[in-house]
């Protein structure tokens, strides 16, 4: 059964699908990585307290942080060896063939199309709580943020990344303000104020027992979700083999620090029970203080930063899959500013429709399903390429090699299962969408791939080298 089309598109086809090169260095990429995730410090993670209590969420977060660190180190190697806009899809395409490449790209698209919808609901909650513009109905906010930030991205990547960097810096300052204000309010007794249940292993630290640790994993992931999107900027980066690994690693180190500060101080200042259902945990942990008002406004910047940057991520993933023929090719056409118009607009429309549900926690779990599934496939890709192509040029090499990425692979599998524990309906909807994409590939697009697209050329080069060997 043939998987790859022999069809070559014209130079004009590729010329109409060019991104602007050399727009970002490692500092902007590090900012991009932090901006993908920074909203996770402001809202969403705290629902894990309801699932596992403080102890369960801490254990889940330590495990998840280890997974992400291993994942980032593995992706740093892959992105230095295969620097294209396809990111995880490109890595899996080289390692696992067209089926594996498309499966990975589809899982990433599910993550990146749904995550902004979840964040939009949190933005709506912040705007309403602040009483801004007299808005009482969130859908106006959802429409405004999608229209505004998709529009900024259409202007050009260099401008978009610079705006994102400033907004992200403001959001990080907000976390510093919160930490300084929360320290005097910290009380260790607040960490364990959830009444233990009768579950196996239940205690003050683990009120929902051992199973609560597992159920808390999807919410711990919210502290780091989407940092893996940094390699999607490879084609628009100066010296990507050097700058992409540096950018993603620096971003991860910053996120480890913000995660630890947020988890401990929010729970210790506000109480695990109260924070477990809060839509605005940092603000509520500070009570009615002046600092709470400041953090409330800055928290909106944090949510905007992640929303803004994940729009960038979904557009580049969709662009790469479309350019190679896996998805309709019209989605990858770029405008005169070298940005993919439809790849920005179409997922934005879908995300806006999803945000209208107003179910932030549900959408969060759906995004985590796509993310965790993509992590499984990307870590398998790293292991396969290390074993099958040990001599492939790798400007950066993962410390620990396949042991490091093997650890990330095991935790990612557990995370996929955990999404069914938290909300089986949400996970099943995502699984259904994933299978629908795979059916489209099986029945239509696998015979219509573009052999001279950058990602397919990487794979063809690997095959040629294998034949020569």
C-alpha positions as CSV (number, residue, x, y, z in Angstrom):
1,X,0.0,0.0,0.0
2,X,1.5,3.3,-1.1
3,X,1.7,6.0,1.6
4,X,3.6,8.8,-0.1
5,X,2.7,10.6,-3.3
6,X,5.4,11.0,-6.0
7,X,3.7,14.3,-7.0
8,X,6.0,17.3,-7.2
9,X,4.5,20.8,-6.9
10,X,5.8,23.8,-8.9
11,X,8.2,26.4,-7.5
12,X,5.2,28.8,-7.5
13,X,3.3,26.4,-5.1
14,X,6.1,26.6,-2.6
15,X,6.7,30.4,-3.2
16,X,3.2,31.1,-2.1
17,X,3.8,29.1,1.1
18,X,6.9,30.8,2.5
19,X,7.4,32.1,6.0
20,X,9.5,35.1,6.9
21,X,12.9,33.8,7.9
22,X,15.3,35.2,10.5
23,X,12.7,36.9,12.6
24,X,13.6,35.6,16.0
25,X,16.7,34.8,18.2
26,X,16.9,32.6,21.2
27,X,15.6,35.3,23.6
28,X,12.4,35.8,21.6
29,X,12.0,32.0,21.4
30,X,12.4,31.7,25.2
31,X,9.8,34.4,25.6
32,X,7.6,32.5,23.2
33,X,8.0,29.3,25.2
34,X,7.1,31.1,28.5
35,X,4.2,32.9,26.9
36,X,2.7,29.6,25.6
37,X,2.4,28.5,29.2
38,X,2.2,31.5,31.6
39,X,-1.6,31.6,31.7
40,X,-1.4,28.1,33.4
41,X,0.1,29.8,36.5
42,X,-2.9,32.2,36.7
43,X,-5.7,29.7,36.3
44,X,-6.6,26.1,35.6
45,X,-3.9,24.2,37.5
46,X,-5.8,24.8,40.8
47,X,-8.6,22.4,39.8
48,X,-6.1,19.7,40.5
49,X,-6.4,20.5,44.2
50,X,-10.0,19.2,44.0
51,X,-8.7,16.0,42.4
52,X,-5.7,15.2,44.6
53,X,-5.4,17.7,47.4
54,X,-2.2,19.6,47.9
55,X,-0.1,16.5,48.3
56,X,-1.5,14.8,45.3
57,X,-1.1,17.8,43.1
58,X,2.5,18.3,44.3
59,X,3.4,14.7,43.5
60,X,1.7,14.9,40.1
61,X,3.5,18.2,39.4
62,X,6.9,16.9,40.3
63,X,6.3,13.9,38.0
64,X,4.9,16.1,35.2
65,X,7.8,18.6,35.6
66,X,10.2,15.8,35.2
67,X,8.4,14.6,32.1
68,X,8.4,18.1,30.5
69,X,12.1,18.6,31.3
70,X,12.9,15.3,29.6
71,X,10.5,16.1,26.8
72,X,12.1,19.5,26.2
73,X,15.6,18.1,26.2
74,X,14.5,15.5,23.6
75,X,12.8,18.1,21.5
76,X,15.8,20.4,21.6
77,X,17.8,17.6,19.9
78,X,15.1,16.9,17.3
79,X,14.6,20.6,16.5
80,X,18.4,21.1,16.0
81,X,18.5,18.2,13.6
82,X,15.2,18.9,11.8
83,X,14.5,22.7,11.9
84,X,11.2,23.2,10.0
85,X,7.8,24.7,10.9
86,X,6.3,21.3,11.3
87,X,7.8,20.8,14.8
88,X,6.6,17.5,16.3
89,X,4.9,16.4,13.0
90,X,8.3,16.7,11.2
91,X,10.1,14.7,13.9
92,X,7.5,11.9,13.8
93,X,7.3,12.0,10.0
94,X,11.0,11.3,9.8
95,X,10.9,8.5,12.5
96,X,7.5,6.9,12.0
97,X,6.5,7.6,8.4
98,X,3.5,9.5,7.0
99,X,1.0,7.8,9.4
100,X,3.0,8.6,12.5
101,X,3.7,12.1,11.2
102,X,0.1,12.9,10.6
103,X,-1.0,11.3,13.8
104,X,1.4,13.5,15.7
105,X,0.5,16.6,13.8
106,X,-3.2,15.9,14.4
107,X,-2.8,15.5,18.2
108,X,-0.8,18.8,18.3
109,X,-3.6,20.5,16.3
110,X,-6.2,19.2,18.8
111,X,-4.2,20.6,21.7
112,X,-3.5,24.0,20.1
113,X,-7.0,24.5,18.6
114,X,-8.7,23.8,21.9
115,X,-6.3,25.4,24.4
116,X,-7.0,29.0,23.3
117,X,-10.7,28.3,23.6
118,X,-10.1,27.2,27.3
119,X,-8.0,30.3,27.9
120,X,-10.7,32.5,26.3
121,X,-13.1,31.4,28.9
122,X,-10.7,32.3,31.6
123,X,-10.1,35.7,30.0
124,X,-13.9,36.2,30.0
125,X,-14.0,35.4,33.7
126,X,-11.3,37.9,34.5
127,X,-12.9,40.7,32.4
128,X,-16.2,40.1,34.0
129,X,-14.7,40.0,37.5
130,X,-13.0,43.3,36.9
131,X,-16.2,44.9,35.5
132,X,-14.3,46.1,32.4
133,X,-16.4,47.8,29.7
134,X,-19.6,46.8,31.6
135,X,-19.4,43.3,30.0
136,X,-21.5,40.7,31.6
137,X,-21.7,38.1,28.8
138,X,-18.4,36.3,28.0
139,X,-19.0,35.7,24.4
140,X,-18.3,39.3,23.5
141,X,-14.9,38.9,25.1
142,X,-14.2,35.6,23.2
143,X,-15.0,37.2,19.9
144,X,-12.9,40.3,20.7
145,X,-9.8,38.5,21.7
146,X,-9.9,36.1,18.7
147,X,-10.5,38.9,16.2
148,X,-7.8,41.2,17.7
149,X,-5.0,38.7,18.2
150,X,-5.6,36.7,15.0
151,X,-5.5,40.2,13.3
152,X,-2.1,41.0,14.9
153,X,-0.7,37.7,13.7
154,X,-1.8,38.4,10.2
155,X,0.4,41.5,10.2
156,X,3.6,39.5,10.6
157,X,5.5,37.2,12.9
158,X,8.3,39.6,13.9
159,X,5.8,42.1,15.1
160,X,3.6,39.5,16.8
161,X,6.6,37.9,18.7
162,X,7.7,41.3,20.0
163,X,4.2,42.2,21.2
164,X,4.0,38.7,22.8
165,X,7.4,39.2,24.5
166,X,6.3,42.5,26.2
167,X,3.0,41.0,27.3
168,X,4.8,37.9,28.7
169,X,7.2,40.1,30.6
170,X,4.3,41.9,32.2
171,X,2.7,38.6,33.2
172,X,6.0,37.4,34.9
173,X,6.2,40.7,36.8
174,X,2.6,39.9,38.0
175,X,3.8,36.6,39.5
176,X,6.6,38.4,41.3
177,X,4.1,40.9,42.7
178,X,1.8,38.1,43.8
179,X,4.7,36.2,45.5
180,X,5.7,39.2,47.5
181,X,2.2,39.9,48.6
182,X,1.4,36.2,49.4
183,X,4.4,35.5,51.6
184,X,3.0,37.3,54.7
185,X,-0.3,35.5,54.2
186,X,1.2,32.0,54.0
187,X,0.0,29.5,56.5
188,X,1.2,25.8,56.3
189,X,-2.2,24.7,57.7
190,X,-3.9,26.0,54.6
191,X,-2.1,23.4,52.5
192,X,-4.0,20.5,54.1
193,X,-7.5,21.9,54.8
194,X,-9.3,19.5,52.6
195,X,-11.1,16.8,54.6
196,X,-9.7,13.3,53.8
197,X,-12.1,10.9,52.1
198,X,-12.2,7.1,52.6
199,X,-10.2,6.4,49.4
200,X,-7.2,4.1,49.6
201,X,-4.2,5.9,51.0
202,X,-6.2,9.0,52.0
203,X,-4.6,11.4,54.5
204,X,-4.4,15.1,55.1
205,X,-1.8,15.5,52.4
206,X,-3.6,13.1,50.1
207,X,-7.3,13.6,50.9
208,X,-8.4,11.6,47.8
209,X,-5.8,8.9,48.2
210,X,-3.3,7.5,45.8
211,X,-5.7,7.7,42.8
212,X,-6.0,11.4,43.4
213,X,-2.4,11.8,42.3
214,X,-3.1,10.3,39.0
215,X,-6.3,12.3,38.5
216,X,-4.3,15.5,39.3
217,X,-1.9,14.9,36.4
218,X,-3.9,16.7,33.7
219,X,-4.0,19.8,35.9
220,X,-0.3,19.7,36.7
221,X,0.3,19.6,32.9
222,X,-1.4,23.0,32.7
223,X,1.8,24.5,34.4
224,X,3.8,23.5,31.2
225,X,1.3,22.8,28.5
226,X,2.5,24.0,25.0
227,X,6.1,24.8,25.8
228,X,6.9,22.1,23.2
229,X,5.6,24.5,20.6
230,X,8.9,26.5,20.4
231,X,10.3,24.4,17.5
232,X,7.3,25.5,15.4
233,X,9.2,28.8,15.0
234,X,12.2,27.1,13.4
235,X,11.8,28.4,9.9
236,X,11.4,31.9,11.2
237,X,14.5,31.8,13.4
238,X,18.0,33.0,13.0
239,X,20.4,29.9,13.2
240,X,17.6,27.5,14.3
241,X,19.9,24.6,15.0
242,X,21.5,26.7,17.8
243,X,18.7,29.1,18.9
244,X,15.7,26.7,19.1
245,X,17.3,24.3,21.6
246,X,18.6,27.3,23.7
247,X,15.2,29.0,23.6
248,X,13.1,26.0,24.7
249,X,15.5,25.0,27.5
250,X,15.6,28.5,28.9
251,X,11.8,28.7,28.7
252,X,11.5,25.5,30.6
253,X,13.8,26.6,33.4
254,X,11.7,29.8,33.9
255,X,8.5,27.8,34.0
256,X,9.9,25.4,36.6
257,X,10.5,28.4,38.9
258,X,7.1,30.0,38.3
259,X,5.3,26.7,38.8
260,X,6.9,26.0,42.2
261,X,6.2,29.6,43.5
262,X,2.6,29.6,42.3
263,X,1.6,26.1,43.6
264,X,3.0,26.6,47.1
265,X,2.1,30.2,47.7
266,X,-1.4,30.2,46.2
267,X,-2.4,27.1,48.3
268,X,-0.7,28.3,51.4
269,X,-2.2,31.8,51.3
270,X,-5.7,31.0,50.1
271,X,-6.3,27.4,51.3
272,X,-6.5,24.2,49.3
273,X,-10.3,23.9,49.7
274,X,-11.1,27.5,48.6
275,X,-8.5,27.4,45.7
276,X,-9.7,24.1,44.4
277,X,-12.7,25.6,42.6
278,X,-11.5,29.2,42.1
279,X,-11.6,30.7,38.6
280,X,-9.1,33.4,39.7
281,X,-6.9,31.7,42.3
282,X,-4.1,34.2,42.6
283,X,-6.4,37.1,43.2
284,X,-8.6,35.2,45.7
285,X,-5.6,34.0,47.6
286,X,-4.7,37.7,48.3
287,X,-8.2,38.6,49.5
288,X,-9.3,42.2,49.0
289,X,-5.8,43.8,49.2
290,X,-4.5,46.4,46.8
291,X,-2.0,43.8,45.5
292,X,-5.0,41.5,44.6
293,X,-6.3,44.3,42.3
294,X,-2.9,44.7,40.6
295,X,-2.5,40.9,40.1
296,X,-6.0,40.7,38.8
297,X,-5.2,43.2,36.0
298,X,-1.8,41.6,35.3
299,X,-3.3,38.1,35.4
300,X,-5.4,39.2,32.4
301,X,-2.0,39.9,30.6
302,X,-0.8,36.4,31.5
303,X,-3.9,34.8,29.9
304,X,-3.6,37.1,26.9
305,X,0.1,36.1,26.4
306,X,-0.7,32.4,26.2
307,X,-3.8,32.9,24.1
308,X,-1.8,35.1,21.7
309,X,1.2,32.7,21.4
310,X,-0.8,29.5,21.0
311,X,-2.6,31.1,18.0
312,X,0.8,31.3,16.5
313,X,1.5,27.7,17.3
314,X,-1.7,26.3,15.8
315,X,-1.2,28.3,12.6
316,X,2.3,27.0,12.0
317,X,1.3,23.4,12.7
318,X,-1.6,23.7,10.3
319,X,0.5,25.5,7.8
320,X,3.1,22.7,7.8
321,X,0.5,19.9,7.4
322,X,-1.3,21.7,4.7
323,X,1.9,22.6,2.7
324,X,2.8,18.9,2.7
325,X,-0.7,17.9,1.5
326,X,-1.9,16.1,4.6
327,X,-4.7,18.7,5.0
328,X,-6.3,20.9,2.3
329,X,-3.5,22.8,0.6
330,X,-5.3,26.2,0.5
331,X,-4.8,26.4,4.3
332,X,-1.0,27.0,3.9
333,X,-1.1,29.9,1.4
334,X,0.7,32.9,2.9
335,X,-0.1,36.6,2.5
336,X,2.3,39.4,1.4
337,X,3.5,39.6,5.1
338,X,4.5,35.9,4.8
339,X,1.9,34.7,7.3
340,X,-0.6,31.9,6.6
341,X,-4.0,33.6,6.5
342,X,-6.4,30.6,6.6
343,X,-4.2,28.7,9.0
344,X,-4.8,31.5,11.4
345,X,-8.4,32.1,10.7
346,X,-10.0,28.6,10.4
347,X,-8.8,27.2,13.8
348,X,-9.7,30.6,15.3
349,X,-13.3,30.2,14.2
350,X,-13.4,26.7,15.6
351,X,-11.9,27.8,18.9
352,X,-14.4,30.7,19.2
353,X,-17.3,28.2,18.7
354,X,-15.8,25.9,21.4
355,X,-15.3,28.9,23.8
356,X,-19.0,29.6,23.6
357,X,-19.6,26.6,25.8
358,X,-18.0,28.5,28.6
359,X,-16.7,25.2,30.0
360,X,-13.0,26.1,30.8
361,X,-12.2,22.9,32.8
362,X,-13.7,20.7,30.1
363,X,-11.8,22.3,27.3
364,X,-8.6,22.2,29.4
365,X,-8.9,18.4,29.7
366,X,-9.5,18.1,26.0
367,X,-6.4,20.1,25.2
368,X,-4.4,18.0,27.6
369,X,-5.6,14.8,25.8
370,X,-4.2,16.1,22.5
371,X,-1.0,17.3,24.2
372,X,-0.3,14.0,26.0
373,X,-0.9,11.9,22.9
374,X,1.5,14.1,20.9
375,X,4.1,13.7,23.6
376,X,3.9,9.9,23.4
377,X,4.4,10.0,19.6
378,X,7.3,12.6,19.8
379,X,9.2,10.7,22.4
380,X,8.8,7.4,20.4
381,X,10.2,9.4,17.5
382,X,13.3,10.4,19.5
383,X,13.9,6.8,20.5
384,X,13.4,5.5,17.0
385,X,15.7,8.1,15.4
386,X,18.5,7.5,18.0
387,X,18.3,3.7,17.3
388,X,17.7,3.8,13.5
389,X,19.8,6.9,12.6
390,X,22.6,7.2,15.1
391,X,24.7,9.2,12.7
392,X,22.1,11.8,11.8
393,X,23.7,15.3,12.4
394,X,22.5,16.6,15.8
395,X,24.0,20.0,16.8
396,X,22.4,19.4,20.2
397,X,22.2,16.0,21.9
398,X,19.8,15.1,24.7
399,X,21.6,14.4,28.0
400,X,20.8,10.8,28.9
401,X,19.7,9.9,25.4
402,X,16.8,7.5,25.1
403,X,16.7,7.0,28.9
404,X,15.6,10.6,29.3
405,X,13.0,10.5,26.6
406,X,11.9,7.0,27.6
407,X,10.9,8.5,31.0
408,X,8.9,11.2,29.3
409,X,7.2,8.6,27.2
410,X,6.1,6.5,30.2
411,X,4.6,9.6,32.0
412,X,2.9,10.8,28.8
413,X,1.1,7.4,28.5
414,X,-0.1,7.8,32.1
415,X,-1.2,11.3,31.3
416,X,-3.3,10.1,28.3
417,X,-5.1,7.6,30.6
418,X,-5.5,10.3,33.3
419,X,-7.6,12.4,31.0
420,X,-10.2,9.6,30.9
421,X,-10.2,9.5,34.7
422,X,-10.9,13.2,35.0
423,X,-13.6,13.5,32.3
424,X,-14.1,10.5,30.0
425,X,-16.7,12.4,27.9
426,X,-14.2,15.1,27.0
427,X,-11.4,12.6,26.3
428,X,-13.7,10.5,24.1
429,X,-14.8,13.6,22.1
430,X,-11.1,14.3,21.4
431,X,-10.4,10.6,20.5
432,X,-13.3,10.8,18.1
433,X,-11.9,13.9,16.4
434,X,-8.5,12.3,16.2
435,X,-9.9,9.2,14.5
436,X,-11.9,11.3,12.1
437,X,-8.7,13.1,11.0
438,X,-6.9,9.7,10.6
439,X,-9.9,8.5,8.5
440,X,-9.5,11.6,6.2
441,X,-5.8,10.7,5.8
442,X,-6.5,7.0,5.1
443,X,-9.2,7.7,2.5
444,X,-7.9,10.8,0.8
445,X,-4.8,12.8,1.6
446,X,-2.2,10.0,2.0
447,X,-2.2,9.6,-1.8
448,X,-1.8,13.4,-2.4
449,X,1.2,14.4,-0.4
450,X,3.6,17.0,-1.8
451,X,6.9,15.3,-2.3
452,X,9.0,18.5,-2.5
453,X,7.6,20.2,0.7
454,X,10.4,20.6,3.3
455,X,9.1,18.0,5.7
456,X,8.6,15.4,3.0
457,X,12.1,16.2,1.6
458,X,13.6,15.5,5.0
459,X,12.0,12.1,5.0
460,X,13.0,11.4,1.4
461,X,16.6,12.3,2.3
462,X,16.5,9.8,5.1
463,X,15.2,7.1,2.8
464,X,17.9,7.9,0.3
465,X,20.7,7.7,2.9
466,X,19.2,4.4,4.1
467,X,19.3,3.0,0.6
468,X,22.9,4.1,0.1
469,X,23.8,2.5,3.4
